[in-house]
């Protein structure tokens, strides 16, 4: 079975590396002798992907050098982000969790995302602990898989599959308890405001 080529326009992506929030890619178009080489950043959300800061050239060494520099730039950005984290960054493992059965609802609970569901640079507590806000997969005995979550550290919203959830942490760290309380209070205020406006 022939593997489908990854294309960016007319350029075949031959090299790529995903570091932090962006992927660095390098491509070749043998049918364009004037500018056969391509380098860009690639970002994707749940719906769309886009190539950004695209560069094309006829100089292979120039574009490979740019590719390497952008990888280093992404690595430094990731390193700075990790160093700025203000809570312990230990990895949460299965031994530290209580397993949640599929017969239990997880909506409104703080759950642990399995390390295997995250890239290596994100397999730490500040990325694993999430508050579940809903989704078909959050219900008990559901055939759905989607679970919508709020990250306890960053506050970012994301989507995981029910199978990505390792369980509930047996002993939540203090920072996570405070964050959970803040999220609950904020959501209650939003619901109260919505109820008032709908009258």
C-alpha positions, 0 to 999 in steps of 0.5 A: 500500500502506497503511503500518501505524501504530505503536501504543502501546495506543490511541495512534498514535506520531507522533514518535520519536527513538532516541538512545543506549539508548532511544527517545523517543516521542510519540503521539496518540489522537483517540478520547480527548478527556480525555487524547489525548497520550502520551509515553514511553521505548521500549526493545527487546531481541532478543525484546521491546519495552516502553514505560516512564515513560509520561505522558498528558495533555490539554495538548499543549504540556506533553507536547511539552515533555516529549518535547523534555526527554527527547530532551535528557536522552538526548543528555546521557546519550550524551555523558557515556557517550562522554566516559567511554570510555578508548580511542581512538574512531576509526571502523574502515573497510574499508581498515583490515581484512582481508576474511573470506570466507564459506568461513572460520569466524570463531568465536573471532576478533576481528572488526570490525562494519561502521559501516553496521550501527551507528547513527551514534553507535556507529560507533567502535572501542569499539563495532565490535570484537567477539570471536565466540563462536558462532552458525550464521553464524560457521561456514564455508560456513554457511547461517545468519546469526546471529553471537554476539559479546562487545564487546571494550570493554564486555564486552556480549554481542550478536548480529549477522548475518554480513553485518554483519561488515566483516572482521578489523582488520589491526592491533589496538590494544593495548587490544583485544589485552589484552581479547581475551586476557582474554576467551579466558582467562575462557572457558577457565576457564569451560569447565574449570569446566563440565568439572569439574562434569559429571564 
